[in-house]
Amino acid sequence: MSVLAASSGAPSIATQLMGSGLIGLREGLEAGIVVMILVAFLVKSERRDALRWVRLGVGTAVAMVAATFAIIHLGTTTLTGLAAEVAAGLASLVAVVIVTAMVLWMRTASRSISGDLRAGMEKALLAGPAAVLALSFFAVGREGLETALLMVGYAENTAGSAWPLVGLLLGLGVAAVLTVLMYLGAIRIDMARFFRYTGVLLVVVAAGILAYGLRALQIGGVLPGGSTLAFDVSAHYDAGSWYGTVLAGIFNLRPDPTIVQAVAWVSYLAVVLSLFLRPVAPTRTAEPAVAA
């Protein structure tokens, strides 16, 4: 157990479930939409024989994600003392980099992801079962790897609690149900608005994980300034209140951040949110050629 997590204590169970459940819902819905597009294309193309390779690719990706989470989490929990802080800090920074890249990528790719996946599956069907399996594996594994790394960085601040994993599984379950209902046409969701709002929330969560990772590296002696605080409002801060559990459990915010943490948190939000919220340029379509 890391020194930082142990010193701050675990947030409430409801907060842990809420934070990890949101991650599971968003990331699970992204992966579910990818699978839905692939399955719908095969069904409409009357290539149901290739569905087994999609199932195998998705199953392999899920197993890879579970193994990645287990290996990283085991490595960070079996270490003790300053080594545990360094490992937790590095895992958190890696998670922030990958989550940031995926959130910014989804901002522009969401408009064309359906067409790209259908085109990719069309080529994969011509190449053979291995190509279909690989397309399904990488399409789902990309989202799953982001989830695994994000959960490792998020769970490090819960003092070894298992509730974040429970919340993640609940969020994934809800995402699976919503995906099936969308596939059957029972419900419709404004996906652009959903991913925009949850993307903003994920950026704020990633900013907190970044601050947590930097504090862990400061405690581990990798970064300086661990004792130089930007401010300290602990005397007026109730860690057991509703706002204290939300700020600590979901956003990894502390009442006594160091200067490095505060600067990194503000800078990250200013840069990433401005990039994420800027308008997406409309896709230009080629003008039809005029016959002579």
C-alpha positions in Angstrom: 0.0 0.0 0.0 1.4 3.4 -0.9 2.3 5.9 1.7 0.3 8.6 0.0 -2.9 6.5 -0.2 -2.5 5.3 3.4 -2.0 8.8 4.7 -5.1 10.2 3.0 -7.5 7.2 3.6 -10.0 5.7 1.3 -12.9 7.8 0.0 -16.5 6.6 0.8 -17.8 3.5 -1.0 -20.4 5.5 -2.9 -17.7 7.9 -4.2 -15.5 5.0 -5.3 -18.4 3.4 -7.1 -19.4 6.6 -8.7 -15.9 7.5 -10.0 -15.0 4.0 -11.3 -18.5 3.4 -12.6 -18.4 6.5 -14.8 -15.1 5.3 -16.2 -16.6 1.9 -16.9 -19.7 3.4 -18.5 -17.9 5.7 -20.9 -15.1 3.4 -21.9 -17.5 0.4 -22.1 -19.9 2.3 -24.3 -17.1 3.3 -26.6 -15.9 -0.3 -26.9 -19.6 -1.5 -27.2 -20.2 0.9 -30.1 -17.2 -0.4 -31.9 -18.4 -4.0 -31.5 -21.9 -3.0 -32.5 -20.7 -1.4 -35.8 -18.6 -4.5 -36.6 -21.5 -6.9 -35.9 -24.1 -4.8 -37.7 -21.8 -4.7 -40.8 -21.3 -8.4 -40.8 -25.0 -9.1 -40.4 -26.0 -6.7 -43.2 -23.3 -8.2 -45.4 -24.7 -11.7 -44.7 -21.3 -12.8 -43.3 -22.5 -14.2 -40.0 -19.8 -16.8 -40.3 -17.2 -14.2 -39.4 -19.0 -13.3 -36.2 -17.1 -16.0 -34.3 -13.8 -14.3 -35.2 -15.2 -11.0 -33.9 -16.2 -12.8 -30.6 -12.7 -14.4 -30.4 -11.0 -11.0 -31.0 -13.1 -9.2 -28.4 -12.6 -12.0 -25.9 -8.8 -12.0 -26.4 -8.8 -8.2 -26.0 -10.7 -8.4 -22.8 -8.3 -11.1 -21.5 -5.4 -8.9 -22.4 -6.9 -5.9 -20.6 -7.6 -7.9 -17.5 -4.0 -9.3 -17.5 -2.6 -5.8 -18.0 -4.6 -4.4 -15.1 -3.7 -7.4 -12.8 0.1 -7.1 -13.6 0.3 -3.4 -13.1 -1.9 -3.4 -10.0 0.0 -6.4 -8.5 3.3 -4.6 -9.2 2.2 -1.4 -7.4 0.6 -3.2 -4.5 3.4 -5.6 -3.7 6.0 -2.9 -3.5 6.4 -1.0 -0.2 7.7 2.3 1.0 9.2 4.8 -1.5 9.4 2.2 -4.3 5.6 1.9 -4.1 5.3 5.6 -4.5 7.5 5.7 -7.5 5.7 2.8 -9.2 2.3 4.4 -8.4 3.5 7.8 -9.7 4.8 6.4 -13.0 1.7 4.3 -13.6 -0.4 7.4 -13.0 1.6 9.5 -15.5 1.4 6.7 -18.1 -2.4 6.6 -17.6 -2.7 10.3 -18.0 -0.8 10.3 -21.3 -2.8 7.5 -22.8 -6.2 8.9 -21.6 -5.4 12.3 -22.9 -4.4 11.0 -26.3 -7.5 8.9 -26.6 -9.9 11.7 -25.5 -8.4 14.1 -28.0 -8.4 11.4 -30.7 -12.1 10.5 -30.1 -12.9 14.2 -30.4 -12.2 14.2 -34.1 -12.5 10.5 -34.9 -16.0 10.1 -33.6 -17.4 11.5 -36.9 -15.7 9.0 -39.1 -15.2 6.0 -36.9 -18.2 4.1 -38.2 -17.1 4.4 -41.8 -13.5 3.6 -41.0 -14.5 0.4 -39.1 -16.8 -0.7 -41.9 -14.1 -0.1 -44.5 -11.6 -2.0 -42.3 -13.9 -4.9 -41.9 -14.5 -5.1 -45.6 -10.8 -5.4 -46.2 -10.4 -7.9 -43.3 -13.1 -10.2 -44.8 -11.1 -10.3 -48.0 -7.9 -11.0 -46.1 -9.3 -13.9 -44.0 -10.3 -14.8 -40.5 -7.0 -13.7 -38.9 -7.5 -10.2 -40.2 -11.1 -10.1 -38.8 -9.8 -11.3 -35.4 -7.0 -8.7 -35.4 -9.3 -5.8 -36.3 -11.7 -6.8 -33.5 -8.9 -7.3 -31.1 -7.2 -3.9 -31.7 -10.5 -2.0 -31.9 -11.6 -3.2 -28.5 -8.2 -3.5 -27.0 -7.4 0.1 -27.6 -10.3 1.2 -25.4 -9.7 -1.5 -22.9 -6.0 -0.6 -22.4 -7.0 3.0 -21.7 -9.5 1.8 -19.1 -7.0 -0.5 -17.4 -4.3 2.2 -17.1 -6.9 4.8 -16.0 -8.2 2.4 -13.3 -4.8 1.7 -12.0 -4.0 5.3 -11.5 -7.5 5.9 -10.1 -7.5 3.0 -7.7 -4.1 3.9 -6.2 -5.8 6.6 -4.1 -8.3 4.2 -2.5 -6.0 2.5 0.0 -6.3 -1.0 -1.6 -10.1 -1.0 -1.7 -11.9 -3.4 -4.1 -14.9 -1.0 -4.5 -13.4 0.8 -7.6 -13.3 -2.6 -9.4 -16.9 -3.3 -8.4 -17.9 0.2 -9.7 -16.0 -0.4 -13.0 -17.8 -3.8 -13.5 -21.2 -2.1 -12.8 -20.4 0.6 -15.3 -19.3 -1.9 -17.9 -22.6 -3.9 -17.3 -24.7 -0.8 -17.8 -22.7 0.0 -21.0 -23.3 -3.5 -22.3 -27.1 -3.2 -21.7 -27.2 0.2 -23.4 -25.2 -1.1 -26.4 -27.6 -4.0 -26.9 -30.6 -1.7 -26.6 -29.1 0.6 -29.2 -28.4 -2.3 -31.5 -32.0 -3.4 -31.2 -33.2 0.1 -31.9 -35.0 0.3 -28.5 -33.2 3.5 -27.4 -31.3 6.3 -29.1 -28.6 8.3 -27.4 -27.1 11.6 -28.5 -23.6 10.1 -28.6 -21.9 13.4 -29.6 -23.2 15.1 -26.5 -22.6 12.1 -24.3 -18.9 11.8 -25.2 -18.5 15.6 -25.0 -19.7 15.8 -21.4 -18.1 12.6 -20.2 -14.9 13.6 -22.1 -14.7 16.9 -20.1 -15.2 14.9 -16.9 -12.5 12.4 -17.8 -10.1 15.3 -18.5 -10.7 16.6 -15.0 -10.2 13.1 -13.6 -7.0 12.8 -15.5 -5.8 16.1 -14.1 -6.3 14.8 -10.6 -4.4 11.6 -11.5 -1.6 13.7 -12.9 -1.4 15.7 -9.6 -1.5 12.4 -7.6 1.3 10.9 -9.7 3.5 13.9 -9.3 2.9 13.9 -5.5 3.8 10.2 -5.4 7.0 10.9 -7.3 7.8 13.8 -4.9 7.3 11.5 -1.9 9.5 8.9 -3.6 12.3 11.4 -4.1 12.2 11.4 -7.9 10.9 15.0 -8.1 11.8 17.9 -5.8 9.4 20.2 -3.9 7.5 17.7 -1.9 7.5 19.9 1.2 6.7 23.2 -0.7 2.9 23.6 -0.5 1.0 25.9 -2.8 -1.6 26.3 0.0 -3.0 24.4 2.9 -6.8 24.6 3.7 -6.8 21.4 5.8 -8.1 23.4 8.9 -11.2 24.3 6.9 -11.5 21.1 5.0 -13.7 18.2 6.1 -12.4 15.0 4.4 -15.5 13.1 5.6 -18.0 15.6 4.1 -19.8 15.1 0.7 -17.5 17.5 -1.0 -14.4 16.0 0.6 -15.2 12.5 -0.6 -16.1 13.7 -4.1 -13.0 15.8 -4.5 -10.7 13.1 -3.2 -12.5 10.0 -4.5 -13.3 11.1 -8.0 -10.9 14.0 -8.8 -7.9 13.1 -6.5 -7.8 16.6 -5.2 -6.1 17.4 -1.8 -6.5 20.4 0.6 -2.7 20.7 0.7 -1.2 20.4 -2.8 2.4 21.2 -3.5 3.4 23.9 -6.0 4.3 21.3 -8.6 0.9 19.7 -8.2 -1.1 22.9 -8.4 0.8 24.3 -11.4 0.5 20.9 -13.2 -3.2 20.6 -12.5 -4.1 24.1 -13.7 -1.8 23.9 -16.8 -3.2 20.5 -17.8 -6.8 21.6 -17.6 -6.1 24.9 -19.4 -4.3 23.1 -22.3 -6.3 19.9 -22.7 -9.7 21.4 -22.2 -9.0 24.1 -24.7 -7.9 21.5 -27.2 -10.9 19.2 -26.4 -13.6 21.9 -26.5 -12.4 23.8 -29.6 -14.8 23.4 -32.6 -14.1 20.5 -34.9 -13.6 21.6 -38.5 -16.3 20.2 -40.8 -15.2 17.4 -43.1 -14.9 18.6 -46.7 -16.6 16.4 -49.3 -15.2 16.3 -52.7 -17.4 18.0 -55.4 -18.9 15.6 -57.9 -17.1 15.6 -61.3 -19.1 17.1 -64.2 -19.3 14.8 -67.2 -18.1 16.3 -70.4 
